[in-house]
Amino acid sequence: MDILKKFILLFVAVSLLSCDKDDVPLNDNLKLESYYALYMDYGPNIDPLYGYGGYYPLVQLEYSKNKLAQRKGDFLLSFNSLGYVFNSSFHEDIVDELSYSKNKIIIEKKSYNPSIDRLYNRLRTIDLSNDGHMIKKTILELGASGNFSDKDTVTIQYTYNQNKLLTKAYLTKKINSSTIGRRFYDNSLYYYNQKDNLDSIITIRQTYEDIDKKLIPIQKIVEVFSNYDNASNPTKNLFMFDETFKRSLSKNNYASYTNSVYTYSNDGVLSSTPSSLSSKNWTYAYDEEGNIRLGL
């Protein structure tokens, strides 16, 4: 009998040790299947409200076990002869495909529409810490020149506190255009309220002056997040995408956002009034159990 008990205990122990942590299912409330683009943080060149035909663009997510495998649906930018964006359109057949290796995520943007052969942010590489937090992201993106042979390189490094909350991000952007050779640097500090919800992000944007070999501050950007609900945040696992990154940082879901941009003069003096000010507000739907509904 003692031998049988020992065998059972040994079998249980080996089974527990052999279980891959990747086989542990995600909380269903955190396994978001879809979301409307209007709820996310797309850039100023994209209107997330409308796709072709005036409908609300819906992004679909597909998983393999507990890992995100594909994100279906994204915006295609159109450029004029001067390299400026003049239009954005949503396409369901633009797909982000994710592959995983130890402490790394590779995201490749693809199109299954033969008429779309030029994509924005085609390749992203994310380095993870041993506990799964994003510590570095590298993005190859189309530059302002609009020339697809010129790819800007964006690198972002992330720092966390002892509570695993993101506190700092340092962005370096190298413009690889054949006609422009500049670098931009963003130094961002992240602040939270008592409920571990993101309260604000303060970013100092700088450019590198090749002649004097020094960094010149050009902007201070103040982002404020407020009007949180008490529902769990279903985007917490979507830290890898730019559009969902800021939402993923909080315990709950913010419904108000403001962005104020202050400009430095050539003498390095920061203006006391913003050069631009924008805001967003969202009204959410919730199910009978109080879970937020961001998609279908």
C-alpha positions in Angstrom: 0.0 0.0 0.0 2.9 2.4 0.9 4.5 1.7 -2.5 1.2 2.5 -4.3 0.8 5.8 -2.3 4.4 6.7 -3.2 3.8 5.9 -6.9 0.6 8.1 -6.9 2.4 11.0 -5.2 5.3 10.7 -7.6 2.9 10.6 -10.6 1.1 13.8 -9.4 4.4 15.6 -8.8 5.8 14.7 -12.2 2.5 15.8 -13.8 2.6 19.1 -12.2 6.2 19.8 -13.1 5.6 18.8 -16.7 2.6 21.1 -17.2 3.7 23.9 -19.4 2.6 27.3 -18.1 1.4 28.0 -21.7 -1.3 25.3 -21.2 -2.9 27.3 -18.4 -6.0 28.9 -19.9 -6.5 32.6 -19.7 -9.3 34.1 -17.7 -12.2 34.2 -20.1 -12.8 37.8 -19.3 -9.3 38.6 -20.4 -9.4 36.6 -23.6 -10.9 39.3 -25.8 -12.3 37.9 -29.0 -12.9 41.2 -30.8 -13.0 44.9 -30.3 -14.2 48.0 -32.1 -11.4 50.2 -33.3 -13.1 53.3 -31.9 -12.2 52.2 -28.3 -8.5 52.0 -29.0 -5.6 54.5 -29.2 -4.9 54.9 -32.9 -2.6 57.7 -34.2 -3.8 61.1 -35.4 -3.7 60.0 -39.0 -6.3 57.4 -38.5 -10.1 57.8 -38.0 -11.1 54.6 -36.1 -14.9 55.4 -36.5 -15.4 54.4 -40.1 -14.3 51.8 -42.6 -15.7 51.4 -46.1 -19.4 51.8 -46.2 -19.6 53.8 -42.9 -19.6 50.9 -40.5 -17.7 50.7 -37.3 -14.4 48.8 -37.9 -14.2 45.6 -35.9 -10.9 43.9 -35.1 -10.9 40.1 -34.6 -8.5 38.2 -32.4 -7.6 34.5 -32.7 -5.8 32.4 -30.2 -3.7 29.2 -30.1 -4.1 27.7 -26.7 -3.7 30.7 -24.4 -1.6 32.8 -26.8 -2.7 35.3 -29.3 -2.0 34.0 -32.8 -3.6 36.6 -35.1 -5.1 40.0 -35.1 -7.4 40.5 -38.1 -8.2 44.0 -39.4 -6.1 47.2 -39.6 -5.9 50.6 -41.3 -4.1 51.3 -44.5 -2.6 54.7 -44.9 -2.6 56.6 -48.2 0.1 59.2 -48.9 0.3 62.2 -51.3 3.3 63.1 -53.4 4.8 65.1 -50.5 4.7 62.1 -48.2 1.8 63.3 -46.0 -1.1 61.0 -45.0 -4.3 62.1 -46.6 -6.5 59.1 -46.0 -6.9 56.0 -43.9 -9.1 53.0 -44.7 -9.9 49.9 -42.6 -9.3 46.4 -44.2 -10.3 43.2 -42.6 -7.7 41.2 -44.7 -4.7 43.0 -43.2 -3.5 40.6 -40.5 -0.9 40.7 -37.7 0.6 37.2 -37.2 2.4 36.5 -33.9 5.1 34.0 -33.4 6.8 33.2 -30.1 10.2 32.0 -28.9 11.8 32.2 -25.4 11.2 35.8 -24.1 10.4 37.1 -27.5 7.4 37.9 -29.7 7.6 38.6 -33.4 4.7 40.4 -35.0 4.5 40.5 -38.8 1.9 42.4 -40.6 0.6 40.7 -43.8 -2.1 41.3 -46.4 -4.3 38.6 -47.9 -5.6 41.0 -50.5 -3.4 41.0 -53.6 -4.3 44.6 -54.3 -2.6 45.6 -51.0 1.1 45.2 -51.2 2.4 48.1 -49.1 1.9 47.9 -45.4 2.7 50.2 -42.5 4.6 48.8 -39.4 5.3 45.6 -41.2 7.6 44.0 -38.5 7.8 44.4 -34.7 10.0 42.5 -32.3 9.2 42.5 -28.5 11.6 41.3 -25.9 10.1 40.0 -22.6 11.4 39.6 -19.1 11.3 36.2 -17.4 8.0 37.1 -15.8 6.4 38.1 -19.2 6.7 41.9 -19.0 7.6 43.8 -22.1 11.1 45.3 -21.7 11.9 46.3 -25.3 10.0 46.9 -28.5 11.6 47.4 -31.9 9.4 48.7 -34.8 10.3 49.1 -38.5 7.9 51.6 -39.9 7.3 53.7 -43.0 8.9 57.1 -42.6 7.5 60.6 -43.2 9.1 60.6 -46.6 6.5 58.1 -47.9 9.2 56.3 -49.7 8.8 52.6 -49.0 12.6 52.0 -49.4 13.1 54.2 -46.3 12.2 52.5 -43.1 12.4 54.3 -39.8 13.6 52.3 -36.8 11.8 52.9 -33.5 13.1 51.3 -30.3 11.3 51.6 -26.9 12.8 50.4 -23.6 10.5 49.9 -20.6 11.2 50.0 -16.8 8.9 48.7 -14.0 8.6 49.2 -10.3 8.5 46.5 -7.6 4.7 46.2 -8.1 5.2 45.4 -11.8 3.7 48.7 -12.9 5.4 50.4 -15.9 7.1 53.6 -14.7 9.4 54.7 -17.5 9.6 54.3 -21.3 12.5 55.6 -23.4 11.9 55.8 -27.2 14.5 56.3 -29.8 13.4 57.0 -33.4 16.0 56.9 -36.2 14.9 58.4 -39.5 16.6 56.4 -42.2 15.5 58.6 -45.1 18.0 59.1 -47.9 17.3 62.9 -47.6 17.0 63.2 -43.8 19.2 62.0 -41.0 17.7 62.8 -37.6 17.0 61.1 -34.4 14.1 61.7 -32.0 14.0 60.7 -28.3 10.9 60.4 -26.0 11.4 60.1 -22.3 8.1 59.1 -20.7 7.1 58.8 -17.0 4.0 56.8 -16.0 1.9 57.7 -12.9 -0.9 55.7 -11.3 -3.8 56.3 -8.9 -4.4 54.3 -5.7 -6.3 51.6 -7.6 -3.3 50.9 -9.9 -5.0 52.6 -12.8 -2.9 54.7 -15.1 -3.4 58.4 -14.1 -1.1 60.2 -16.5 1.9 60.0 -18.8 4.4 62.9 -19.0 6.6 62.8 -22.1 9.5 65.0 -23.0 10.3 64.8 -26.7 13.8 65.7 -27.9 15.7 65.8 -31.2 19.4 65.2 -31.6 21.3 68.1 -33.0 24.2 66.7 -35.2 26.1 70.0 -35.3 26.3 70.6 -31.5 26.0 66.9 -30.6 23.3 67.4 -28.0 19.7 66.7 -27.3 17.2 69.6 -27.8 13.8 69.5 -26.1 11.0 70.3 -28.5 7.8 69.2 -26.8 6.2 68.2 -23.5 3.2 65.9 -23.9 0.8 65.5 -21.0 -1.7 62.6 -21.3 -4.4 62.2 -18.6 -6.6 59.2 -18.1 -9.7 59.4 -16.0 -13.4 58.3 -15.4 -12.5 54.7 -14.7 -15.2 52.0 -14.2 -14.9 49.1 -11.8 -14.9 46.3 -14.4 -11.9 44.1 -15.2 -9.8 45.3 -18.1 -10.0 42.8 -21.0 -7.1 44.5 -22.9 -4.4 43.6 -20.3 -3.0 40.9 -22.5 -2.8 43.2 -25.6 0.3 45.1 -24.5 2.1 44.2 -27.7 0.0 46.5 -30.0 0.5 50.3 -30.1 -3.3 50.9 -30.2 -4.1 48.8 -27.1 -0.9 49.4 -25.1 -2.0 52.3 -22.9 -5.3 50.6 -22.1 -3.5 47.4 -21.1 -1.6 49.1 -18.3 -4.6 49.6 -15.9 -6.7 47.4 -13.7 -9.9 48.9 -14.9 -11.1 50.9 -18.0 -10.8 54.6 -18.5 -13.6 56.5 -20.3 -12.0 59.9 -20.6 -8.6 61.0 -22.1 -6.9 64.3 -22.7 -3.7 65.1 -24.6 -2.0 68.5 -24.1 1.1 69.4 -26.1 3.5 72.2 -24.9 6.2 73.5 -27.1 9.8 74.6 -26.3 11.2 77.7 -27.8 14.6 77.8 -29.6 16.0 79.1 -26.3 14.7 76.0 -24.4 11.8 77.8 -22.7 8.6 75.7 -22.3 5.4 77.5 -23.2 2.8 77.8 -20.3 -0.1 77.2 -22.7 -0.6 74.1 -24.9 0.0 74.4 -28.6 -2.6 71.7 -29.1 -5.2 70.1 -26.9 -7.4 67.1 -27.7 -9.8 64.9 -25.7 -11.8 61.7 -26.1 -14.7 60.3 -24.1 -16.3 56.8 -24.4 -19.6 55.3 -23.4 -19.4 51.6 -22.8 -21.8 48.7 -22.8 -21.7 46.1 -20.0 -23.1 42.6 -19.7 -25.3 41.3 -16.9 -22.3 40.4 -14.9 -20.8 43.8 -15.2 -18.1 42.9 -17.7 -17.2 45.6 -20.2 -18.1 44.9 -23.9 -15.6 46.3 -26.3 -16.6 44.1 -29.3 -19.2 41.5 -30.3 
